[in-house]
Amino acid sequence: MSGLLEARDEEERAALIEEGRLLFCRPCEFYFAAQRLDQLPPPRLPEVAFCGRSNVGKSSLVNALTGQNSLARVSSTPGRTKQLNFFDLGGRLALVDMPGYGYAQASKSVKEDWQGLMFDFLRGRPNLRRVILLLDARIETKASDRAAMELLSEAAVTFQIVLTKADSAKPYWLKQRQEEAAALVKKHTAAHPLVITTSSETGLGIPELRAELTALAEPA
């Protein structure tokens, strides 16, 4: 199934969004956690991984997508998640919650956090369809974010930039962030061309992101 960029008209776009709504209405359940490469579950479903700086709103976004308020733990302590958490969405798609990076706000921290398990997972997982790279719409892109993009490119993994917490960003600043994200996409061949702006609070962009992810899922 094609994504929103390939939609020929509003009717097809609406159909894709409806397919996304239907998939994300299905049960989404935690089924595996891994702290080492040899603990990873056997590849079975197409996988989409979510990553971003600590406190970027990753857990809140996953909860908003699935409509389950406590599916992914929302922590007030940045960087708390230190393992890969796998969730089965209706038997058609696996959502992978990756550890946050860059709490020290230094590029080096990305390499430290993601060395070993993280990088090997990205590089060697045959069923990993896309990484959703979350950027906070309220603040500028950090060096750790840029380093993450370089690592994703090095691992030859397609990644898609999603802006989070848009409801808390001033309109003029949000526009700047959207333009910056579009420019970053052009610098990385591994980057998906569509940038999606979201808010877990208001639901902005959630239907569009669901549609994009549904395009990667096993056929119904």
C-alpha positions in Angstrom: 0.0 0.0 0.0 1.3 3.5 -0.9 1.6 6.3 1.6 0.2 9.8 1.6 2.7 11.2 -0.8 1.5 8.8 -3.5 -2.2 9.7 -3.0 -3.5 11.0 -6.3 -6.4 13.0 -4.8 -8.3 13.8 -1.6 -10.5 10.8 -2.0 -7.5 8.4 -2.0 -5.9 10.4 0.9 -9.1 10.0 2.9 -9.2 6.3 2.2 -5.6 5.9 3.5 -6.4 7.8 6.6 -9.4 5.6 7.2 -7.3 2.5 6.8 -4.9 3.9 9.4 -7.8 4.6 11.8 -9.0 1.0 11.4 -5.6 -0.5 12.0 -4.9 1.5 15.1 -8.3 0.7 16.5 -7.1 -2.9 16.8 -5.5 -4.2 20.0 -1.9 -3.2 20.5 0.0 -5.3 23.1 3.5 -5.4 24.5 5.1 -8.7 23.7 8.9 -8.4 24.1 11.7 -6.5 25.6 15.4 -6.8 24.7 18.5 -5.4 26.3 21.0 -7.4 24.3 21.2 -8.3 20.6 20.9 -12.0 21.4 17.6 -11.3 23.2 15.8 -9.9 20.1 12.6 -11.7 19.1 12.7 -13.6 15.8 11.6 -11.3 12.9 8.0 -11.9 12.1 6.0 -8.7 11.5 7.1 -5.6 9.7 8.6 -3.3 12.3 8.6 0.5 12.7 10.9 1.9 15.4 10.4 5.2 17.3 13.5 7.1 18.4 14.4 10.6 19.6 16.0 12.6 22.3 15.0 11.8 25.8 11.8 13.7 26.8 10.9 14.4 23.1 7.4 12.9 23.8 7.9 9.5 22.3 5.8 7.5 24.8 3.0 10.1 24.6 3.0 9.8 20.8 2.9 6.0 20.8 0.0 6.2 23.3 -1.8 8.8 21.2 -1.4 6.6 18.0 -2.8 3.5 19.7 -5.4 5.3 21.8 -4.0 3.5 24.9 -3.0 5.9 27.6 -0.6 3.6 29.4 0.7 1.4 26.5 4.2 3.1 26.5 5.4 4.4 29.9 5.5 8.2 30.1 8.3 9.0 32.5 9.2 12.3 34.1 12.8 11.1 34.1 14.5 11.5 30.7 16.4 8.5 29.4 14.6 6.0 31.6 13.9 3.5 28.9 17.1 1.4 28.4 15.8 -1.4 26.2 13.9 -2.1 23.0 10.2 -2.6 23.7 8.1 -4.4 21.1 4.4 -4.0 20.7 2.1 -6.1 18.4 -0.5 -4.0 16.6 -3.3 -6.2 15.5 -1.0 -8.9 14.2 -0.1 -6.7 11.2 2.7 -4.3 12.5 5.2 -4.2 15.3 6.0 -0.9 17.0 9.4 -0.7 18.6 10.1 1.8 21.3 13.8 2.6 21.3 15.8 4.2 24.2 16.0 8.0 24.2 19.3 9.5 23.3 21.1 12.8 23.9 20.1 13.7 27.4 23.6 15.1 27.9 22.9 17.2 24.7 26.1 16.1 23.1 26.6 14.2 19.8 28.9 11.8 21.5 26.1 10.6 23.8 24.2 9.3 20.7 27.1 7.0 19.8 27.5 5.9 23.4 23.8 5.2 23.9 23.3 3.5 20.5 26.6 1.5 20.2 26.1 -2.2 20.3 22.5 -3.1 20.6 21.0 0.0 19.0 23.2 0.2 16.0 23.3 -3.5 15.4 19.5 -3.6 15.6 19.1 -0.8 13.0 21.7 -2.3 10.7 20.8 -5.9 10.9 17.0 -6.2 11.4 15.6 -7.5 8.1 12.0 -6.6 8.8 12.6 -3.0 10.0 10.7 -0.9 7.5 11.2 2.6 8.9 12.5 4.5 11.9 10.3 7.4 13.1 12.8 10.1 14.2 11.1 12.5 16.6 12.1 16.2 16.9 10.7 18.5 19.5 8.8 21.3 17.7 9.5 23.7 20.6 13.3 23.7 20.4 16.0 23.8 17.8 17.5 20.7 16.4 20.3 19.5 18.7 23.7 18.1 17.8 22.5 14.7 19.1 19.6 14.8 16.6 22.0 15.4 13.7 24.3 12.7 15.0 21.3 10.3 15.1 20.5 11.1 11.4 24.1 10.3 10.5 23.9 7.0 12.3 20.6 6.1 10.6 22.1 7.0 7.3 25.2 4.9 8.0 23.0 2.0 9.0 21.1 2.4 5.7 17.8 2.7 7.4 14.9 4.8 6.0 13.9 7.3 8.6 11.0 9.8 8.7 11.1 13.0 10.7 8.1 13.7 12.9 7.8 16.9 14.9 6.2 16.5 18.3 4.6 18.9 20.9 3.4 21.3 18.1 0.6 22.6 20.4 3.2 24.2 22.6 5.1 25.9 19.8 4.4 29.5 18.6 3.1 29.6 15.0 6.1 31.5 13.7 8.5 29.1 15.5 6.7 26.0 14.3 6.9 27.2 10.7 10.7 27.7 11.1 11.0 24.2 12.6 9.0 22.7 9.7 11.2 24.4 7.2 14.3 23.3 9.0 13.1 19.7 9.0 12.4 19.9 5.3 15.9 21.1 4.7 17.3 18.3 6.8 15.4 15.7 4.8 17.1 17.0 1.6 20.6 16.4 3.1 20.0 12.7 3.9 19.2 10.2 1.2 17.9 7.8 3.8 15.3 10.4 4.9 11.6 9.9 3.9 10.5 13.1 2.1 7.3 13.6 4.1 7.7 15.5 7.4 4.6 15.1 9.8 3.8 17.7 12.5 2.1 16.2 15.5 0.6 16.9 18.9 -0.3 14.1 21.3 -2.5 16.6 23.2 -4.7 17.9 20.3 -4.4 14.9 17.9 -2.7 17.1 15.2 -1.0 14.8 12.6 -2.0 11.6 14.3 -4.3 10.4 11.5 -1.6 11.2 8.9 1.0 9.3 10.8 -1.3 6.3 11.3 -1.9 6.3 7.5 1.9 6.3 6.9 2.5 3.5 9.3 -0.4 1.4 7.9 1.2 1.6 4.5 4.1 -0.5 6.0 2.0 -3.1 7.7 1.1 -6.6 6.6 -2.0 -6.5 4.3 -5.3 -7.0 6.1 
